[in-house]
Amino acid sequence: MTGPRQPSGAPYTALRLTTAPGTPTEEWCAVCKAYSRLAGALLLLAPGGVSTIGTYSWCDICEDPADQRGRDHG
Ligand SMILES: [Zn+2]
């Protein structure tokens, strides 16, 4: 069984990239006045190894759309 080959004759290698969230850490949210914000690193799992491609942060309270309705002012 022979697979497709590049013009150079080298066989194609399947490139499988997977992103995965790193272990999140709790951070202080100045809006909620609580440690409700999760922050972590975005990891790229590639055949050559694992590399960090960015970071993310997300607040469980003030970035929840369902929590925006009916919020009192003040
Ligand atoms: Zn918040």
N, CA, C, O and the ligand as a Tripos MOL2 file, in Angstrom:
@<TRIPOS>MOLECULE
protein
  297   295    75     0     0
PROTEIN
NO_CHARGES

@<TRIPOS>ATOM
      1 N           0.8540   -1.2030    0.0000 N.3       1 MET1
      2 CA          0.0000    0.0000    0.0000 C.3       1 MET1
      3 C           0.8700    1.2270    0.0000 C.2       1 MET1
      4 O           1.7180    1.4080    0.8740 O.2       1 MET1
      5 N           0.6540    2.0650   -0.9860 N.am      2 THR2
      6 CA          1.4490    3.2800   -1.0730 C.3       2 THR2
      7 C           0.5410    4.4900   -0.9610 C.2       2 THR2
      8 O          -0.5270    4.5320   -1.5720 O.2       2 THR2
      9 N           0.9630    5.4710   -0.1820 N.am      3 GLY3
     10 CA          0.1750    6.6850   -0.0060 C.3       3 GLY3
     11 C           0.6010    7.7280   -1.0140 C.2       3 GLY3
     12 O           1.5110    7.5030   -1.8110 O.2       3 GLY3
     13 N          -0.0650    8.8730   -0.9740 N.am      4 PRO4
     14 CA          0.3150    9.9820   -1.8680 C.3       4 PRO4
     15 C           1.7020   10.5020   -1.5250 C.2       4 PRO4
     16 O           2.1220   10.4980   -0.3670 O.2       4 PRO4
     17 N           2.3940   10.9440   -2.5500 N.am      5 ARG5
     18 CA          3.7600   11.4100   -2.3180 C.3       5 ARG5
     19 C           3.9410   12.8150   -2.8840 C.2       5 ARG5
     20 O           3.3130   13.2000   -3.8700 O.2       5 ARG5
     21 N           4.8130   13.5570   -2.2330 N.am      6 GLN6
     22 CA          5.1510   14.8730   -2.7310 C.3       6 GLN6
     23 C           6.0340   14.7110   -3.9770 C.2       6 GLN6
     24 O           6.5920   13.6400   -4.2160 O.2       6 GLN6
     25 N           6.1530   15.7940   -4.7690 N.am      7 PRO7
     26 CA          7.0140   15.7280   -5.9650 C.3       7 PRO7
     27 C           8.4280   15.2680   -5.6520 C.2       7 PRO7
     28 O           9.0850   14.6540   -6.4930 O.2       7 PRO7
     29 N           8.8920   15.5580   -4.4600 N.am      8 SER8
     30 CA         10.2550   15.1710   -4.1090 C.3       8 SER8
     31 C          10.3550   13.6880   -3.7940 C.2       8 SER8
     32 O          11.4480   13.1390   -3.6550 O.2       8 SER8
     33 N           9.2070   13.0570   -3.6850 N.am      9 GLY9
     34 CA          9.2260   11.6350   -3.4030 C.3       9 GLY9
     35 C           9.0540   11.3110   -1.9320 C.2       9 GLY9
     36 O           8.8770   10.1510   -1.5600 O.2       9 GLY9
     37 N           9.1050   12.3310   -1.1020 N.am     10 ALA10
     38 CA          8.9320   12.0830    0.3190 C.3      10 ALA10
     39 C           7.4470   11.9110    0.6300 C.2      10 ALA10
     40 O           6.6140   12.6530    0.1090 O.2      10 ALA10
     41 N           7.1300   10.9840    1.4360 N.am     11 PRO11
     42 CA          5.7170   10.7790    1.7790 C.3      11 PRO11
     43 C           5.1790   11.9120    2.6400 C.2      11 PRO11
     44 O           5.8830   12.4920    3.4660 O.2      11 PRO11
     45 N           3.9230   12.2000    2.4160 N.am     12 TYR12
     46 CA          3.2740   13.2070    3.2640 C.3      12 TYR12
     47 C           3.1960   12.6810    4.6930 C.2      12 TYR12
     48 O           3.0030   11.4900    4.9390 O.2      12 TYR12
     49 N           3.3480   13.5890    5.5940 N.am     13 THR13
     50 CA          3.1530   13.2280    6.9860 C.3      13 THR13
     51 C           1.8870   13.8940    7.4880 C.2      13 THR13
     52 O           1.6320   15.0660    7.2150 O.2      13 THR13
     53 N           1.1260   13.1510    8.2020 N.am     14 ALA14
     54 CA         -0.1240   13.7030    8.7330 C.3      14 ALA14
     55 C           0.2100   14.6960    9.8320 C.2      14 ALA14
     56 O           0.8990   14.3910   10.8060 O.2      14 ALA14
     57 N          -0.3070   15.8880    9.6310 N.am     15 LEU15
     58 CA         -0.0610   16.9340   10.6190 C.3      15 LEU15
     59 C          -1.2730   17.0230   11.5400 C.2      15 LEU15
     60 O          -2.3610   17.4270   11.1300 O.2      15 LEU15
     61 N          -1.0670   16.6530   12.7330 N.am     16 ARG16
     62 CA         -2.1690   16.6610   13.6860 C.3      16 ARG16
     63 C          -1.8750   17.6850   14.7800 C.2      16 ARG16
     64 O          -0.9650   17.5200   15.5930 O.2      16 ARG16
     65 N          -2.6720   18.7380   14.7700 N.am     17 LEU17
     66 CA         -2.4940   19.7860   15.7680 C.3      17 LEU17
     67 C          -3.6890   19.7940   16.7170 C.2      17 LEU17
     68 O          -4.8450   19.7100   16.3030 O.2      17 LEU17
     69 N          -3.3810   19.8920   17.9350 N.am     18 THR18
     70 CA         -4.4430   19.9090   18.9390 C.3      18 THR18
     71 C          -4.1620   21.0240   19.9280 C.2      18 THR18
     72 O          -3.0430   21.1800   20.4170 O.2      18 THR18
     73 N          -5.1880   21.7860   20.2080 N.am     19 THR19
     74 CA         -5.0330   22.8130   21.2260 C.3      19 THR19
     75 C          -5.6830   22.3260   22.5100 C.2      19 THR19
     76 O          -6.6960   21.6270   22.4870 O.2      19 THR19
     77 N          -5.0970   22.6980   23.5980 N.am     20 ALA20
     78 CA         -5.6280   22.2720   24.8870 C.3      20 ALA20
     79 C          -5.4000   23.3840   25.8930 C.2      20 ALA20
     80 O          -4.3510   24.0290   25.8910 O.2      20 ALA20
     81 N          -6.3760   23.6040   26.7450 N.am     21 PRO21
     82 CA         -6.1750   24.6020   27.8000 C.3      21 PRO21
     83 C          -5.2620   24.0480   28.8790 C.2      21 PRO21
     84 O          -5.3640   22.8910   29.2860 O.2      21 PRO21
     85 N          -4.3840   24.9020   29.3180 N.am     22 GLY22
     86 CA         -3.5270   24.4940   30.4170 C.3      22 GLY22
     87 C          -4.2960   24.5480   31.7190 C.2      22 GLY22
     88 O          -5.4900   24.8490   31.7420 O.2      22 GLY22
     89 N          -3.6120   24.2580   32.7780 N.am     23 THR23
     90 CA         -4.2700   24.3000   34.0760 C.3      23 THR23
     91 C          -4.5960   25.7410   34.4350 C.2      23 THR23
     92 O          -3.6880   26.5570   34.5940 O.2      23 THR23
     93 N          -5.8650   26.0640   34.5650 N.am     24 PRO24
     94 CA         -6.2360   27.4520   34.8690 C.3      24 PRO24
     95 C          -5.9320   27.8080   36.3160 C.2      24 PRO24
     96 O          -5.9410   26.9670   37.2150 O.2      24 PRO24
     97 N          -5.6670   29.0730   36.4910 N.am     25 THR25
     98 CA         -5.4520   29.5690   37.8430 C.3      25 THR25
     99 C          -6.4750   30.6550   38.1230 C.2      25 THR25
    100 O          -6.8910   31.3690   37.2110 O.2      25 THR25
    101 N          -6.8700   30.7800   39.3400 N.am     26 GLU26
    102 CA         -7.8470   31.7870   39.7150 C.3      26 GLU26
    103 C          -7.1560   33.1340   39.8650 C.2      26 GLU26
    104 O          -6.1130   33.2570   40.5070 O.2      26 GLU26
    105 N          -7.7730   34.1410   39.2500 N.am     27 GLU27
    106 CA         -7.2310   35.4930   39.3490 C.3      27 GLU27
    107 C          -8.3000   36.4400   39.8610 C.2      27 GLU27
    108 O          -9.4970   36.1600   39.7870 O.2      27 GLU27
    109 N          -7.8430   37.5520   40.3740 N.am     28 TRP28
    110 CA         -8.7340   38.5600   40.9380 C.3      28 TRP28
    111 C          -9.4660   39.2980   39.8400 C.2      28 TRP28
    112 O          -8.8420   39.8070   38.9090 O.2      28 TRP28
    113 N         -10.7940   39.3630   39.9380 N.am     29 CYS29
    114 CA        -11.5850   40.1480   39.0080 C.3      29 CYS29
    115 C         -11.9690   41.4520   39.6930 C.2      29 CYS29
    116 O         -12.6330   41.4440   40.7290 O.2      29 CYS29
    117 N         -11.5490   42.5740   39.1090 N.am     30 ALA30
    118 CA        -11.8080   43.8750   39.7280 C.3      30 ALA30
    119 C         -13.2780   44.2470   39.6310 C.2      30 ALA30
    120 O         -13.7610   45.0770   40.4020 O.2      30 ALA30
    121 N         -13.9910   43.6440   38.6930 N.am     31 VAL31
    122 CA        -15.4070   43.9570   38.5360 C.3      31 VAL31
    123 C         -16.2360   43.2380   39.5960 C.2      31 VAL31
    124 O         -17.1160   43.8310   40.2200 O.2      31 VAL31
    125 N         -15.9520   41.9910   39.7850 N.am     32 CYS32
    126 CA        -16.7220   41.1760   40.7210 C.3      32 CYS32
    127 C         -16.1790   41.2880   42.1420 C.2      32 CYS32
    128 O         -16.8370   40.8710   43.0950 O.2      32 CYS32
    129 N         -15.0040   41.8390   42.2830 N.am     33 LYS33
    130 CA        -14.3640   41.8970   43.5900 C.3      33 LYS33
    131 C         -14.2410   40.4950   44.1860 C.2      33 LYS33
    132 O         -14.5390   40.2680   45.3590 O.2      33 LYS33
    133 N         -13.8010   39.5790   43.3570 N.am     34 ALA34
    134 CA        -13.6710   38.2050   43.8230 C.3      34 ALA34
    135 C         -12.6800   37.4670   42.9310 C.2      34 ALA34
    136 O         -12.3660   37.8920   41.8190 O.2      34 ALA34
    137 N         -12.2100   36.3630   43.4520 N.am     35 TYR35
    138 CA        -11.3260   35.5170   42.6490 C.3      35 TYR35
    139 C         -12.1820   34.5990   41.7750 C.2      35 TYR35
    140 O         -12.2180   33.3830   41.9630 O.2      35 TYR35
    141 N         -12.8560   35.2090   40.8330 N.am     36 SER36
    142 CA        -13.7740   34.4510   39.9890 C.3      36 SER36
    143 C         -13.2530   34.3430   38.5600 C.2      36 SER36
    144 O         -13.8930   33.7300   37.7050 O.2      36 SER36
    145 N         -12.0930   34.9400   38.3050 N.am     37 ARG37
    146 CA        -11.5620   34.9270   36.9430 C.3      37 ARG37
    147 C         -10.5770   33.7700   36.7850 C.2      37 ARG37
    148 O          -9.6900   33.5690   37.6150 O.2      37 ARG37
    149 N         -10.7510   33.0290   35.7170 N.am     38 LEU38
    150 CA         -9.8430   31.9280   35.4340 C.3      38 LEU38
    151 C          -8.8830   32.3400   34.3240 C.2      38 LEU38
    152 O          -9.2920   32.9010   33.3080 O.2      38 LEU38
    153 N          -7.6370   32.0610   34.5300 N.am     39 ALA39
    154 CA         -6.6360   32.3960   33.5320 C.3      39 ALA39
    155 C          -5.7210   31.1960   33.3390 C.2      39 ALA39
    156 O          -5.4100   30.4660   34.2800 O.2      39 ALA39
    157 N          -5.3070   31.0150   32.1110 N.am     40 GLY40
    158 CA         -4.4360   29.8840   31.8260 C.3      40 GLY40
    159 C          -3.7720   30.0570   30.4780 C.2      40 GLY40
    160 O          -3.9560   31.0710   29.8050 O.2      40 GLY40
    161 N          -3.0210   29.0890   30.1020 N.am     41 ALA41
    162 CA         -2.3000   29.1390   28.8400 C.3      41 ALA41
    163 C          -2.9500   28.1920   27.8420 C.2      41 ALA41
    164 O          -3.4250   27.1130   28.1990 O.2      41 ALA41
    165 N          -2.9620   28.6200   26.5860 N.am     42 LEU42
    166 CA         -3.4250   27.7520   25.5170 C.3      42 LEU42
    167 C          -2.2300   26.9880   24.9600 C.2      42 LEU42
    168 O          -1.2510   27.5790   24.5050 O.2      42 LEU42
    169 N          -2.3290   25.6830   25.0060 N.am     43 LEU43
    170 CA         -1.2180   24.8470   24.5740 C.3      43 LEU43
    171 C          -1.5000   24.2720   23.1940 C.2      43 LEU43
    172 O          -2.6320   23.9020   22.8790 O.2      43 LEU43
    173 N          -0.4790   24.2040   22.3950 N.am     44 LEU44
    174 CA         -0.5850   23.5810   21.0800 C.3      44 LEU44
    175 C           0.1690   22.2530   21.1150 C.2      44 LEU44
    176 O           1.3830   22.2020   21.3080 O.2      44 LEU44
    177 N          -0.5950   21.1930   20.9210 N.am     45 LEU45
    178 CA          0.0060   19.8700   20.9430 C.3      45 LEU45
    179 C           0.3430   19.4710   19.5120 C.2      45 LEU45
    180 O          -0.5430   19.1230   18.7310 O.2      45 LEU45
    181 N           1.5940   19.5230   19.1810 N.am     46 ALA46
    182 CA          2.0460   19.2210   17.8310 C.3      46 ALA46
    183 C           2.9880   18.0220   17.8840 C.2      46 ALA46
    184 O           3.5220   17.6830   18.9410 O.2      46 ALA46
    185 N           3.1840   17.3890   16.7360 N.am     47 PRO47
    186 CA          4.1020   16.2360   16.7120 C.3      47 PRO47
    187 C           5.4810   16.5780   17.2630 C.2      47 PRO47
    188 O           6.1520   15.7200   17.8370 O.2      47 PRO47
    189 N           5.9020   17.8170   17.0920 N.am     48 GLY48
    190 CA          7.2290   18.1990   17.5600 C.3      48 GLY48
    191 C           7.2900   18.5010   19.0340 C.2      48 GLY48
    192 O           8.3750   18.6660   19.5920 O.2      48 GLY48
    193 N           6.1440   18.5770   19.6720 N.am     49 GLY49
    194 CA          6.1410   18.8680   21.0900 C.3      49 GLY49
    195 C           5.0070   19.8030   21.4430 C.2      49 GLY49
    196 O           4.1330   20.0900   20.6240 O.2      49 GLY49
    197 N           5.0370   20.2640   22.6530 N.am     50 VAL50
    198 CA          3.9820   21.1390   23.1620 C.3      50 VAL50
    199 C           4.5190   22.5580   23.2390 C.2      50 VAL50
    200 O           5.6070   22.7900   23.7660 O.2      50 VAL50
    201 N           3.7540   23.5030   22.7120 N.am     51 SER51
    202 CA          4.1680   24.8910   22.7850 C.3      51 SER51
    203 C           2.9890   25.7480   23.2240 C.2      51 SER51
    204 O           1.8320   25.4030   22.9840 O.2      51 SER51
    205 N           3.2910   26.8530   23.8580 N.am     52 THR52
    206 CA          2.2510   27.7620   24.3130 C.3      52 THR52
    207 C           1.9720   28.7840   23.2230 C.2      52 THR52
    208 O           2.8840   29.4770   22.7710 O.2      52 THR52
    209 N           0.7170   28.8840   22.7970 N.am     53 ILE53
    210 CA          0.3830   29.7890   21.7000 C.3      53 ILE53
    211 C          -0.3490   31.0180   22.2020 C.2      53 ILE53
    212 O          -0.6110   31.9350   21.4230 O.2      53 ILE53
    213 N          -0.6800   31.0590   23.4580 N.am     54 GLY54
    214 CA         -1.3790   32.2340   23.9610 C.3      54 GLY54
    215 C          -1.9310   31.9790   25.3440 C.2      54 GLY54
    216 O          -1.7540   30.9140   25.9350 O.2      54 GLY54
    217 N          -2.5980   32.9860   25.8270 N.am     55 THR55
    218 CA         -3.2150   32.8570   27.1340 C.3      55 THR55
    219 C          -4.6850   33.2530   27.0380 C.2      55 THR55
    220 O          -5.0970   33.9330   26.0990 O.2      55 THR55
    221 N          -5.4380   32.8340   27.9870 N.am     56 TYR56
    222 CA         -6.8370   33.2100   28.0200 C.3      56 TYR56
    223 C          -7.2100   33.5430   29.4500 C.2      56 TYR56
    224 O          -6.5960   33.0580   30.4000 O.2      56 TYR56
    225 N          -8.2250   34.3780   29.5850 N.am     57 SER57
    226 CA         -8.7760   34.6460   30.9040 C.3      57 SER57
    227 C         -10.2730   34.8280   30.7520 C.2      57 SER57
    228 O         -10.7340   35.4200   29.7770 O.2      57 SER57
    229 N         -11.0030   34.3430   31.6690 N.am     58 TRP58
    230 CA        -12.4480   34.3330   31.5540 C.3      58 TRP58
    231 C         -13.0390   34.4210   32.9440 C.2      58 TRP58
    232 O         -12.6660   33.6690   33.8450 O.2      58 TRP58
    233 N         -13.9660   35.3490   33.1040 N.am     59 CYS59
    234 CA        -14.5950   35.5120   34.4040 C.3      59 CYS59
    235 C         -15.9040   34.7340   34.4260 C.2      59 CYS59
    236 O         -16.7350   34.8490   33.5250 O.2      59 CYS59
    237 N         -16.0580   33.9580   35.4550 N.am     60 ASP60
    238 CA        -17.2200   33.0890   35.5450 C.3      60 ASP60
    239 C         -18.4920   33.8780   35.8180 C.2      60 ASP60
    240 O         -19.5920   33.3980   35.5440 O.2      60 ASP60
    241 N         -18.3500   35.0830   36.3560 N.am     61 ILE61
    242 CA        -19.5320   35.8460   36.7740 C.3      61 ILE61
    243 C         -19.8670   36.9500   35.7770 C.2      61 ILE61
    244 O         -20.9650   36.9620   35.2220 O.2      61 ILE61
    245 N         -18.9370   37.8810   35.5390 N.am     62 CYS62
    246 CA        -19.2950   39.0420   34.7300 C.3      62 CYS62
    247 C         -19.2150   38.7560   33.2410 C.2      62 CYS62
    248 O         -19.5820   39.6160   32.4410 O.2      62 CYS62
    249 N         -18.7580   37.6030   32.8450 N.am     63 GLU63
    250 CA        -18.7540   37.2580   31.4320 C.3      63 GLU63
    251 C         -19.7490   36.1480   31.1360 C.2      63 GLU63
    252 O         -19.6760   35.4890   30.0990 O.2      63 GLU63
    253 N         -20.6700   35.9550   32.0520 N.am     64 ASP64
    254 CA        -21.7300   35.0020   31.8240 C.3      64 ASP64
    255 C         -22.9500   35.7530   31.2950 C.2      64 ASP64
    256 O         -23.5450   36.5280   32.0430 O.2      64 ASP64
    257 N         -23.3450   35.5550   30.0390 N.am     65 PRO65
    258 CA        -24.4460   36.3260   29.4450 C.3      65 PRO65
    259 C         -25.7410   36.1850   30.2390 C.2      65 PRO65
    260 O         -26.5230   37.1330   30.3110 O.2      65 PRO65
    261 N         -25.9720   35.0570   30.8150 N.am     66 ALA66
    262 CA        -27.2190   34.8360   31.5470 C.3      66 ALA66
    263 C         -27.2780   35.6770   32.8080 C.2      66 ALA66
    264 O         -28.3470   35.8790   33.3850 O.2      66 ALA66
    265 N         -26.1260   36.1630   33.2280 N.am     67 ASP67
    266 CA        -26.0870   36.9320   34.4660 C.3      67 ASP67
    267 C         -26.2280   38.4310   34.2120 C.2      67 ASP67
    268 O         -26.2800   39.2210   35.1550 O.2      67 ASP67
    269 N         -26.2910   38.8200   32.9440 N.am     68 GLN68
    270 CA        -26.3520   40.2380   32.6100 C.3      68 GLN68
    271 C         -27.7680   40.7900   32.7680 C.2      68 GLN68
    272 O         -27.9420   41.9790   33.0370 O.2      68 GLN68
    273 N         -28.7640   39.9480   32.6050 N.am     69 ARG69
    274 CA        -30.1420   40.4180   32.6520 C.3      69 ARG69
    275 C         -30.5790   40.6420   34.0980 C.2      69 ARG69
    276 O         -30.2740   39.8610   34.9990 O.2      69 ARG69
    277 N         -31.2890   41.7190   34.2720 N.am     70 GLY70
    278 CA        -31.8780   41.9770   35.5710 C.3      70 GLY70
    279 C         -30.8950   42.4370   36.6080 C.2      70 GLY70
    280 O         -31.1880   42.4390   37.8030 O.2      70 GLY70
    281 N         -29.7040   42.8330   36.1430 N.am     71 ARG71
    282 CA        -28.7240   43.2940   37.1050 C.3      71 ARG71
    283 C         -29.0550   44.7220   37.5450 C.2      71 ARG71
    284 O         -29.2670   45.5900   36.6980 O.2      71 ARG71
    285 N         -29.1020   44.9670   38.8080 N.am     72 ASP72
    286 CA        -29.4540   46.2810   39.3290 C.3      72 ASP72
    287 C         -28.3030   47.2440   39.1460 C.2      72 ASP72
    288 O         -27.1360   46.8540   39.1420 O.2      72 ASP72
    289 N         -28.6540   48.5130   38.9940 N.am     73 HIS73
    290 CA        -27.6240   49.5480   38.9020 C.3      73 HIS73
    291 C         -27.3180   50.0350   40.3030 C.2      73 HIS73
    292 O         -28.2150   50.4650   41.0290 O.2      73 HIS73
    293 N         -26.0880   49.9690   40.6720 N.am     74 GLY74
    294 CA        -25.6880   50.4510   41.9630 C.3      74 GLY74
    295 C         -25.9170   49.3810   42.9920 C.2      74 GLY74
    296 O         -25.6390   49.5900   44.1730 O.2      74 GLY74
    297 ZN        -15.8500   39.3310   36.9340 Zn       75 ZN75
@<TRIPOS>BOND
     1     1     2 1
     2     2     3 1
     3     3     4 2
     4     3     5 am
     5     5     6 1
     6     6     7 1
     7     7     8 2
     8     7     9 am
     9     9    10 1
    10    10    11 1
    11    11    12 2
    12    11    13 am
    13    13    14 1
    14    14    15 1
    15    15    16 2
    16    15    17 am
    17    17    18 1
    18    18    19 1
    19    19    20 2
    20    19    21 am
    21    21    22 1
    22    22    23 1
    23    23    24 2
    24    23    25 am
    25    25    26 1
    26    26    27 1
    27    27    28 2
    28    27    29 am
    29    29    30 1
    30    30    31 1
    31    31    32 2
    32    31    33 am
    33    33    34 1
    34    34    35 1
    35    35    36 2
    36    35    37 am
    37    37    38 1
    38    38    39 1
    39    39    40 2
    40    39    41 am
    41    41    42 1
    42    42    43 1
    43    43    44 2
    44    43    45 am
    45    45    46 1
    46    46    47 1
    47    47    48 2
    48    47    49 am
    49    49    50 1
    50    50    51 1
    51    51    52 2
    52    51    53 am
    53    53    54 1
    54    54    55 1
    55    55    56 2
    56    55    57 am
    57    57    58 1
    58    58    59 1
    59    59    60 2
    60    59    61 am
    61    61    62 1
    62    62    63 1
    63    63    64 2
    64    63    65 am
    65    65    66 1
    66    66    67 1
    67    67    68 2
    68    67    69 am
    69    69    70 1
    70    70    71 1
    71    71    72 2
    72    71    73 am
    73    73    74 1
    74    74    75 1
    75    75    76 2
    76    75    77 am
    77    77    78 1
    78    78    79 1
    79    79    80 2
    80    79    81 am
    81    81    82 1
    82    82    83 1
    83    83    84 2
    84    83    85 am
    85    85    86 1
    86    86    87 1
    87    87    88 2
    88    87    89 am
    89    89    90 1
    90    90    91 1
    91    91    92 2
    92    91    93 am
    93    93    94 1
    94    94    95 1
    95    95    96 2
    96    95    97 am
    97    97    98 1
    98    98    99 1
    99    99   100 2
   100    99   101 am
   101   101   102 1
   102   102   103 1
   103   103   104 2
   104   103   105 am
   105   105   106 1
   106   106   107 1
   107   107   108 2
   108   107   109 am
   109   109   110 1
   110   110   111 1
   111   111   112 2
   112   111   113 am
   113   113   114 1
   114   114   115 1
   115   115   116 2
   116   115   117 am
   117   117   118 1
   118   118   119 1
   119   119   120 2
   120   119   121 am
   121   121   122 1
   122   122   123 1
   123   123   124 2
   124   123   125 am
   125   125   126 1
   126   126   127 1
   127   127   128 2
   128   127   129 am
   129   129   130 1
   130   130   131 1
   131   131   132 2
   132   131   133 am
   133   133   134 1
   134   134   135 1
   135   135   136 2
   136   135   137 am
   137   137   138 1
   138   138   139 1
   139   139   140 2
   140   139   141 am
   141   141   142 1
   142   142   143 1
   143   143   144 2
   144   143   145 am
   145   145   146 1
   146   146   147 1
   147   147   148 2
   148   147   149 am
   149   149   150 1
   150   150   151 1
   151   151   152 2
   152   151   153 am
   153   153   154 1
   154   154   155 1
   155   155   156 2
   156   155   157 am
   157   157   158 1
   158   158   159 1
   159   159   160 2
   160   159   161 am
   161   161   162 1
   162   162   163 1
   163   163   164 2
   164   163   165 am
   165   165   166 1
   166   166   167 1
   167   167   168 2
   168   167   169 am
   169   169   170 1
   170   170   171 1
   171   171   172 2
   172   171   173 am
   173   173   174 1
   174   174   175 1
   175   175   176 2
   176   175   177 am
   177   177   178 1
   178   178   179 1
   179   179   180 2
   180   179   181 am
   181   181   182 1
   182   182   183 1
   183   183   184 2
   184   183   185 am
   185   185   186 1
   186   186   187 1
   187   187   188 2
   188   187   189 am
   189   189   190 1
   190   190   191 1
   191   191   192 2
   192   191   193 am
   193   193   194 1
   194   194   195 1
   195   195   196 2
   196   195   197 am
   197   197   198 1
   198   198   199 1
   199   199   200 2
   200   199   201 am
   201   201   202 1
   202   202   203 1
   203   203   204 2
   204   203   205 am
   205   205   206 1
   206   206   207 1
   207   207   208 2
   208   207   209 am
   209   209   210 1
   210   210   211 1
   211   211   212 2
   212   211   213 am
   213   213   214 1
   214   214   215 1
   215   215   216 2
   216   215   217 am
   217   217   218 1
   218   218   219 1
   219   219   220 2
   220   219   221 am
   221   221   222 1
   222   222   223 1
   223   223   224 2
   224   223   225 am
   225   225   226 1
   226   226   227 1
   227   227   228 2
   228   227   229 am
   229   229   230 1
   230   230   231 1
   231   231   232 2
   232   231   233 am
   233   233   234 1
   234   234   235 1
   235   235   236 2
   236   235   237 am
   237   237   238 1
   238   238   239 1
   239   239   240 2
   240   239   241 am
   241   241   242 1
   242   242   243 1
   243   243   244 2
   244   243   245 am
   245   245   246 1
   246   246   247 1
   247   247   248 2
   248   247   249 am
   249   249   250 1
   250   250   251 1
   251   251   252 2
   252   251   253 am
   253   253   254 1
   254   254   255 1
   255   255   256 2
   256   255   257 am
   257   257   258 1
   258   258   259 1
   259   259   260 2
   260   259   261 am
   261   261   262 1
   262   262   263 1
   263   263   264 2
   264   263   265 am
   265   265   266 1
   266   266   267 1
   267   267   268 2
   268   267   269 am
   269   269   270 1
   270   270   271 1
   271   271   272 2
   272   271   273 am
   273   273   274 1
   274   274   275 1
   275   275   276 2
   276   275   277 am
   277   277   278 1
   278   278   279 1
   279   279   280 2
   280   279   281 am
   281   281   282 1
   282   282   283 1
   283   283   284 2
   284   283   285 am
   285   285   286 1
   286   286   287 1
   287   287   288 2
   288   287   289 am
   289   289   290 1
   290   290   291 1
   291   291   292 2
   292   291   293 am
   293   293   294 1
   294   294   295 1
   295   295   296 2
@<TRIPOS>SUBSTRUCTURE
     1 MET1         2 RESIDUE 1 A MET
     2 THR2         6 RESIDUE 1 A THR
     3 GLY3        10 RESIDUE 1 A GLY
     4 PRO4        14 RESIDUE 1 A PRO
     5 ARG5        18 RESIDUE 1 A ARG
     6 GLN6        22 RESIDUE 1 A GLN
     7 PRO7        26 RESIDUE 1 A PRO
     8 SER8        30 RESIDUE 1 A SER
     9 GLY9        34 RESIDUE 1 A GLY
    10 ALA10       38 RESIDUE 1 A ALA
    11 PRO11       42 RESIDUE 1 A PRO
    12 TYR12       46 RESIDUE 1 A TYR
    13 THR13       50 RESIDUE 1 A THR
    14 ALA14       54 RESIDUE 1 A ALA
    15 LEU15       58 RESIDUE 1 A LEU
    16 ARG16       62 RESIDUE 1 A ARG
    17 LEU17       66 RESIDUE 1 A LEU
    18 THR18       70 RESIDUE 1 A THR
    19 THR19       74 RESIDUE 1 A THR
    20 ALA20       78 RESIDUE 1 A ALA
    21 PRO21       82 RESIDUE 1 A PRO
    22 GLY22       86 RESIDUE 1 A GLY
    23 THR23       90 RESIDUE 1 A THR
    24 PRO24       94 RESIDUE 1 A PRO
    25 THR25       98 RESIDUE 1 A THR
    26 GLU26      102 RESIDUE 1 A GLU
    27 GLU27      106 RESIDUE 1 A GLU
    28 TRP28      110 RESIDUE 1 A TRP
    29 CYS29      114 RESIDUE 1 A CYS
    30 ALA30      118 RESIDUE 1 A ALA
    31 VAL31      122 RESIDUE 1 A VAL
    32 CYS32      126 RESIDUE 1 A CYS
    33 LYS33      130 RESIDUE 1 A LYS
    34 ALA34      134 RESIDUE 1 A ALA
    35 TYR35      138 RESIDUE 1 A TYR
    36 SER36      142 RESIDUE 1 A SER
    37 ARG37      146 RESIDUE 1 A ARG
    38 LEU38      150 RESIDUE 1 A LEU
    39 ALA39      154 RESIDUE 1 A ALA
    40 GLY40      158 RESIDUE 1 A GLY
    41 ALA41      162 RESIDUE 1 A ALA
    42 LEU42      166 RESIDUE 1 A LEU
    43 LEU43      170 RESIDUE 1 A LEU
    44 LEU44      174 RESIDUE 1 A LEU
    45 LEU45      178 RESIDUE 1 A LEU
    46 ALA46      182 RESIDUE 1 A ALA
    47 PRO47      186 RESIDUE 1 A PRO
    48 GLY48      190 RESIDUE 1 A GLY
    49 GLY49      194 RESIDUE 1 A GLY
    50 VAL50      198 RESIDUE 1 A VAL
    51 SER51      202 RESIDUE 1 A SER
    52 THR52      206 RESIDUE 1 A THR
    53 ILE53      210 RESIDUE 1 A ILE
    54 GLY54      214 RESIDUE 1 A GLY
    55 THR55      218 RESIDUE 1 A THR
    56 TYR56      222 RESIDUE 1 A TYR
    57 SER57      226 RESIDUE 1 A SER
    58 TRP58      230 RESIDUE 1 A TRP
    59 CYS59      234 RESIDUE 1 A CYS
    60 ASP60      238 RESIDUE 1 A ASP
    61 ILE61      242 RESIDUE 1 A ILE
    62 CYS62      246 RESIDUE 1 A CYS
    63 GLU63      250 RESIDUE 1 A GLU
    64 ASP64      254 RESIDUE 1 A ASP
    65 PRO65      258 RESIDUE 1 A PRO
    66 ALA66      262 RESIDUE 1 A ALA
    67 ASP67      266 RESIDUE 1 A ASP
    68 GLN68      270 RESIDUE 1 A GLN
    69 ARG69      274 RESIDUE 1 A ARG
    70 GLY70      278 RESIDUE 1 A GLY
    71 ARG71      282 RESIDUE 1 A ARG
    72 ASP72      286 RESIDUE 1 A ASP
    73 HIS73      290 RESIDUE 1 A HIS
    74 GLY74      294 RESIDUE 1 A GLY
    75 ZN75       297 GROUP 0 **** ****
